[in-house]
Amino acid sequence: MSRDKLEENRKMVRSITLSIMDLVKQRMDLVKQIGEIKQRLGLDVIDKHAEDELRENVIEFSKSKGLDTNFALRLLSILVDESRKIQSKSIKNGVTPTQIFTKAKELEEQGRKIIHLEVGEPDLDPPNIVKEAVIEAIDKKRYRYTEPAGIRELRDAIKKHLNLEHNNIMITPGGRFGIYLAISLLNEGEEVIVIDPSWPAYKDCAKLANVNTRVIRTDLDNNWNVDIEELHNAINDNTKMLILNYPNNPTGKILDDNTIRSIVEIAKDNNLLILSDEVYSYYSFKEFTSIKDYDVDYILISSFSKAYSMTGFRVGFAASNNPNIIKRMVKHQAVALTSVAEPMQYAALKALNEDHHIYAKIMRERLAFLAKRLEDMNLSFYKPDGGMYIFARVNKDGFDAQEFAYKMLEEGLAITPGTAFGDYKNYLRISACNDINVLEEGLNILERFVR
Ligand code: PLP
């Protein structure tokens, strides 16, 4: 008897599951149609209002049916994420800086001369002492696996360098991997808030980890400030992390202390972890306060790449006031790559003795030069508080930055279109990672076409 009942129930569960799948298919077909309409009307894929309304409906419905609301929201999150993916496919994707770089390289292989104002790495040499340290490390046979968190000397030196009171530090192969590890701490279907314009890797890492991204847009007309109310409204039960990146790539903005304090309060009230990407902090032209100096749960990401012009050494680090977070990230790193190359960790250790301000001074002079020329071209932009770029707006209706960037490549100039960083069709990111003579040559080409 009970066996018969078991079989009967199983049959019903199977049939209900297939009905759910059928409904999901019907939902996806409709979502695709909505995506096509949005594209025709020039609307964004993400419609926060529609998503919030649906969420409220689901909460109400699950409560009335006695269904676990958290579970219902997780299911909804998977559906919404899939819908965004389906709709994004029908919309022209933003080109990445790497795609522009690859296309530029192709043209160079055909013998064309390209000026690279799209690159995100300083052209200057790392300090000599750093280069020598690699050879010294090899001579001393320091070319073995290390602890997954990195060699103790380097972690201690970073602790001192950052003035940290705790030991929760790990060495990562560049800041990028630290960001990937941090975002991977989140569970599938949870949400991370990204402030646009943003370095594309945040959204890419979230996608890889099946974590949803909720975007807060900032604008030049508001000096790239964060609207605190908008941030507050973007948070829901699924939101677990907020990413900050100041000095910002691409805008060069540093948020003021009051704004950061308001953000910190919101994060604390909502149990959000702040992931603060501070790789450009060494290129700050006004006061910059690290997230470690605020009273909030954080993961701080930094790197030797920009600070000491050591991009190819692939050494960065992550620190958190929560030891469990670093433990989990180290565990993941150990599985993925054992440890960062030992000679490079010793090189990074030497770098910490060097003065990084010389790099910042050069970059600042170049940015001033860029700013002057871009002003003469009637482009609008925020004068960078830090970083290595200017994010300039071309004040022409219907301007298509992506098309323009490809056209510029044909003219011998590589620049990154604003669409790489979010919905910024009128913007171009111009990098100061070249000698002033090269910058001038590139800007001469740009000027002929934006005027
Ligand atoms: N964060 C930002 C904002 C960046 O622009 C970059 C590199 O361009 C990185 C992190 C990562 O740099 P790396 O992995 O070389 O440390």
Boltz pocket constraint, residues with backbone or C-beta under 6 A from the ligand:
constraints:
  - pocket:
      binder: B
      contacts: [[A, 120], [A, 173], [A, 174], [A, 175], [A, 176], [A, 177], [A, 199], [A, 245], [A, 247], [A, 249], [A, 277], [A, 279], [A, 302], [A, 303], [A, 304], [A, 305], [A, 306], [A, 311], [A, 315], [A, 316]]
      max_distance: 6.0
